[in-house]
């Protein structure tokens, strides 16, 4: 998570407290707090996993594109060489 998003989340949390949408927790409300915290941690974990998979997928995709372009180039050169050989043989 970027610094800007962390700052926004902190501001949202403070605003919720200030506006009374959330209240400071007592023992009974601790379950709500723990749930909120667990969900936030899970979202962060999922975001990090998606970011890692995205980077890995991007690397894999880039390598596959490079490989495909190299094969296309090689095939083009082979065809050109065959064309030249055929032309010179005539």
N, C-alpha and C positions, 0 to 999 in steps of 0.2 A: 504494500500500500504506500502510495506516495505521501510526502509530507503534507501536501495540500489537503488530501483526503483525510488524513489523521486529524489535522487542525479542524476541518469541517465537522468531523464526528465529535470531537471534544466540544465544539461550539454548539452543536445540536443537543448534546447531552446537557450542557449547562442551560441552554434555552428551555429544554423540557423541564428541568428542575425549577427555573425561574417562573415559568408559566403555569406550574402546578400540574403539568401532564405526568410528571413523575414526582415522587416524594422520596425524601431520604428514608432509608430502610430501617424498619425496626425488625425484631426477630421474626414476626409473622411474614413480613414482606421479603425476607432473605431468600425465600424460594424464588420469587420473581427476579430478584437481583442475580442469583446464581444462574437462572435460565437465560436471562439477558446476556450475561457474561459468557456462558457456554455457547450461545448462538453467535455472538460476536467472534469468539475464537474459531468456531467452525467456519464462519464466512471467510475469515482471514486465511485459514488453512486451505479452503477450496480455491480462493483467489490465487494463493501462492502455487498450488498444484496446477491450476489452469495456465498460469504464467509460465511455469516450467515446461508444461506440455506444449504450449504455444511456441516457445523458443526451440524446443527439441523438434517439433513438427516443421517449424520454419527452416531449421538447419537441414533436416532430412529432405524437405522439398527443394531447397536450394541445391543440395548435392545432386538430387535426381534430375533437376533441370540442367545442371552443368553436364552431367553424364549423358543426358539425352542430346544436348547440343553437340557434345564431342562426338557421339555416335553419328549424328546427322552430318557433321563436318567430315568425319572419316569416310562415310559412305559417299559423300559428294566428291571427295578427292579420288576415291577408288573408281567411281564412275567416270570422272574426268580423265584419269590415267588410262582407263580402258578405251575411252573415246579417242584419245590422242594415239594410243597404240594402234587402234583400228584405222585411224586416218593416215598414220605414217606407213602402215603396212600396205595400203592401197596404191 
